[in-house]
Amino acid sequence: MTEQAVDRRAFVAYFSSIGLGSTLLPGVLWGQAQQDPARVTKEMIADAEKIAGLTFTDAQREKMVRGVNSMSRSLDQIHAVKLPNEVLPAIQFDPVLPGMTFNTQRRPMRMSKIGKVKRPANLDDVAYWPVRQLAELIRTRQVKPSELTEMYLARLHRHGPTLEAVITYADDRARAQAAKADLEIAA
């Protein structure tokens, strides 16, 4: 991809960000900018808006000129930085700054305290309960992991087509893990 293609994409994206992406204005203005390599001017915008069938105030044109030219300067600065192909893209973010340290001592897990939890007559009523309350239902043996698994699987199959939030159902795997948890708790 050429620098010009990247610039055009950013140019059109700028006009999309101010609500003019679906008009003729960005394309017309881009064409004008290619014929005159100088920065975009208010006159160029005025000419482009006539072709696009739009009307702006002088203040709006001035604001567009500042925005487009600022974006153009930013792109020029980005293109000025030459990175060799050996430089890998940043794909990992590490918020730990040099010299920072954290306490790495292992401590036992402490679960938050909650009041008494009682299983409702309809298990679907716990669908939006916090995990801590669900864990308490399991700890007090009011419900088995397999029961919760079946309830959530049924909800996934019932609401999945509407929500379009599930790519792959892993029912067998979920049931196997729940059965294993049932056995461990029973033991």
N, C-alpha and C positions, 0 to 999 in steps of 0.2 A: 504494500500500500504506500502511495506517495504521501509526502508531507501535505501536498495540496488537498488530497482526499481527506486527510485528517482535519485540516483547517476547515474545509467545507462542512464536514460533519459537525464540528464545534460551532461553526458560524450558524448553521441551521438550528442546532441545539439551543443556542442563545435565544433565537427568536421564538423557539418553542417555549422556553422558560418564561417569556413575557406574553405568551398567549397568541403569538402570531405565526406559529409553525405551520398551520394549515392554510395560510394565505399565500399569494404569489410574491409577497414582499421579500422574503429571504432569498428566493431564487433570482428575482430581478436584481436585487441589490448585490448578490454574489456575482452576477454577470457584469455589473458595472464595476465592481471592485477588481475584477480580472483585467478589464481594459485600462483601468487607471490604478497602477500599483500603489498610489498614495493611500493613506488611511481613509476610512469612510467619513464622508462629510455630511452636514445637514442638507446640502443641495442634492447629494446623491440619494438621500432618503426621500426628499421631496419628489424627485423624479420617479423613484421606484414606487412611491405610494400612488402616484397618478396612474401608472400602469396597472397596479394591483387593485385600484378602485378603493383606496383607503384615504382617510384624512387624519392628520395629526396636528397638534399644536406645535409651535416653535419649541416650547419647553419639552414636549415629548420627544421631538426629534433630537434635541440636545442630549437628553437622557439616553436615547438609543445610541447616539454617536459615542458617548462616554463608555457605555456598556460594551459595544462591539469593539471599540479600539482597546479597551482594557483587556478584553478576552484575547484579542489578537496579540497584544504585548505579552500576555501570559504564555500563549502558545509559542511565541518566538523564544522566550526564555527556556521553555521546556525543550524545544528543538535545538537550542544552543548547547545543551548538555549532551555530549556524545558518550554513549555507553557501549563498550565493546560487547560482543555476543557472549563473552565468558561471564558477564555479570548476571547472576540469577535474579529473577524477579522476587520481590518481597512477598513471600507467601506465609510467613509466620510472624505473629506479633508477640513480642515479649515486653510486657510493661515494667519489668524489673530493670531499674537503671543501675549502671555500674556503681558499686559501693553499697547498694541496698542489701540488707539481710533480713531474713524472716525466721521466726522460731519454727524449727522443724521437728521439735520433740513430739513423739507419738503419744497421744492421749486416748483413753477409751472414749467411745462415742457416748454422748449424753443426749437422750431424746427429750424433747420439750415435754413439759407436764401438760396434761389435758384432763378435763373432767371425765366423769363416767360416760362411756359411749355405749349406746344400746342399739342393737340391730333393729332396723325398721322392718315392718311386715313385708313391704315391697323392697327387694334388694336394689332395684333401679333408683331408689331414693338416695343411695350413697354415691351415685355416679360422679357428683361434683364435690364430694368430700375431700378434704386434704389427705395426703398420704399418711400423715401421722395418725389421723382418726381411723383410716382403713387398717393401718398396722395394729392399732389397739383392738379392733374387731377380731383380727387374726390372732393376736397374742392372747386374748381372753377366750379364744375358741368359739366365738359366736358365729364366725363364718370361716369357711375354708378358702385357701387360695384358689382352688379350682372353681368354687362358686363365683368368686369375683371375676375370674378369668372368663367364665361362660357368660356372665352378665355383660362384661365389656365387649366380648366378641359379638354377642347378639346386637349390642348397640352399634358397633362398627358396621355390621352388615345391614342394619336397619337404616342408619343415617349416612353411611358412606357414599352411596350414589348421589345423595342430595348435596352433601358437603364437598364431595370430590377431594377428600383429604387423604385417601388411602391409595397407595400404589400397589402394594402386594399384601394380601392377607396371609398371615403365618399362623393359622389356627392350630395346626398339628404341633408346631414347635411350642406355642403358648400353652397348649393343653399338657404337653409332656413336661414342661418346666413347672406348671402348677401341680401336676400329680407328684412330681419329685418333692416339691415343697410340702405337700400334704403328708407324704411319708416321713419326711424329716421332722415335721411338727408332731406327728403321731408318735414317733420314736422318742 
